[in-house]
């Protein structure tokens, strides 16, 4: 099967303005306030989080793969959160330059995206993921896929799915943070670990989730995610200038791993 799945993957990951910086940094109160004022979501993508790991040494990306997840979710909030996590998995496969894994994840991304009503013209735009992966055109692939970001954003917003955009972004951030914290645990570096010290960011995410529609906000899974974000915020709220210790990183990884497991497995599958 030939599908442009990773085009959708990277596009969904980049539909919102990036907040990446050369060095890990917290959002200032002014940045948070401005983002809220302009209604611009600035949750960092997994790709931005993964970029922070590239400097200290080579990461064993295949070790971050996870097993297949259900494709039979009925709840739209759970679909959106899992789509975000699945997109992060696609980014891992790109980092690993694993063509077959890219294809496998791409097919699953297509299934979940269709369940959320992403328009067919976006799914079919450009060259197929198989062609890019088989030709090892990884750099070209990412450039081509990022070009669709405005189309994806417009498509989801035209269906009044901004709330789902937030949940997709949140799912990607949770999975990305899980991978980053695990990689740091395996090759601890205090300076790199600073990327996990983001109390203002987690607070910002909570504010965005609090602002989604009451119908979605009152879903049991979304309520659980909101509750656990408060726990994660405490774990990442380290004194300014202090790098997380190995134990700090372990606790963060355990918290996001637990949350990712609940997003993937909690109830509401056929």
PEDA-V890024 format. One record per run of one state. SS is the DSSP state (~ for helix, > for strand, _ for the rest). FROM is the first residue (numbers start at 0). LEN is the number of residues. If there is no record, write none. Layout:
ss->SS from->FROM len->LEN
ss->SS from->FROM len->LEN
//
This chain:
ss->_ from->0 len->4
ss->~ from->4 len->9
ss->_ from->13 len->15
ss->~ from->28 len->10
ss->_ from->38 len->7
ss->~ from->45 len->6
ss->_ from->51 len->9
ss->~ from->60 len->4
ss->_ from->64 len->8
ss->> from->72 len->1
ss->_ from->73 len->2
ss->~ from->75 len->21
ss->_ from->96 len->2
ss->~ from->98 len->17
ss->_ from->115 len->4
ss->~ from->119 len->4
ss->_ from->123 len->5
ss->~ from->128 len->6
ss->_ from->134 len->3
ss->~ from->137 len->9
ss->_ from->146 len->2
ss->~ from->148 len->10
ss->_ from->158 len->3
ss->~ from->161 len->25
ss->_ from->186 len->3
ss->~ from->189 len->7
ss->_ from->196 len->2
ss->~ from->198 len->12
ss->_ from->210 len->3
ss->~ from->213 len->4
ss->_ from->217 len->2
ss->~ from->219 len->17
ss->_ from->236 len->9
ss->~ from->245 len->20
ss->_ from->265 len->3
ss->> from->268 len->1
ss->_ from->269 len->1
//
